[in-house]
Amino acid sequence: MVKVLDDRYDPRWAESWDAVGLVCGDPDASVTKVLFAIDPVADVVDEALAWGADLLVTHHPLFLRPVHGVPATSDKGRLVHRLITGGCGLLVAHTNADCATGGVSDALADALGLPPGKPIDPRPCDPMDKLVTFVPQVDAERVLDALAIAGAGAIGDYDRCAFTVEGTGTFRPLDGANPTIGQVGEVASVAETRLEMVMSRDRRDAVVAALRAAHPYETPAFDVIEVAGEVGPRGTGRVSVLDEAEPLSVFVQRVVKGLPATAGGIRVAGEPTRLVRKIAVCGGAGDSLLGSVRAIGADVYVTADLRHHPASEAREAAGGPALVDVAHWATEWPWLERAAEELEAGLTTGKARVQTRVSELVTDPWTLRV
Ligand SMILES: [Zn+2]
């Protein structure tokens, strides 16, 4: 269960300040009921335990700062105790779910009926290396298989990807050598295959170890080349372009209809008649992306927690976007359904026994507008 979610929302994608992953619970425990919610607050824990959930998946961390203990006398410690005694684990997918493809901002854009978009702030792809080695032709397929098993040659939905070309390798074994082919002191020429495979950088050591183990030579020749980084599909926020521009007042209705209602309502900055076509969205607090949103020329920006000064400055800037400020909780809530679907789709065993549920409790802290 944890692995399926980690595959979709890899904890390594989380920001350095974040605290994601399993807060409590045993990854080996069997799980049949999974509740998804935004906030790990007492009402949500009540719901999880009343329903008999074995796992609660929340977007926001329970602990973002280090603690020395989790006594039941503290607010958060009590929640941990209740979850453990109730047999319910807690797993957090926060900024790793924000930046994921199919993550929080994709779900927000989808809830507003927007076409799929690109990240406002794209992240580089995972760092990649390329291994180039030279193998006697008769051993090339065997070595290629060993490298593939160690993780080389995985590209998208393909594995064992390699390029090979045949040529001649030459060397002279010196005193002390124990050559597989050739004699000490004599130049040898061998029909070799040049073999190239890419690999995720975190597989480098494993692949090089596999090469040394599988290669027939005492001292295999190889290069590991760091591949230049590319911008990837992951990143914060999304920007989508509508087929046709529409007035801001019409666009805002998408937000009203697409997102759950909260007591605080929706705040809009901009002329209602202004035509909007390039739409930027960011689930959760989106202040930090205002500069990027302006730079990409978005007509409107839907996010949460916009503060006075950044919002005012964005409005004053020539060509600055209209702003739609929604409750933080509401901008992230559409992701829960998507995450539940992803979990169910990713399960290979015991799928029929697993039930998922999305909490409909409004955990936005603002409860009254006067
Ligand atoms: Zn958030």
Residues whose N, C-alpha, C, O or C-beta is under 5 A from the ligand:
A	BS01	ZN	G284
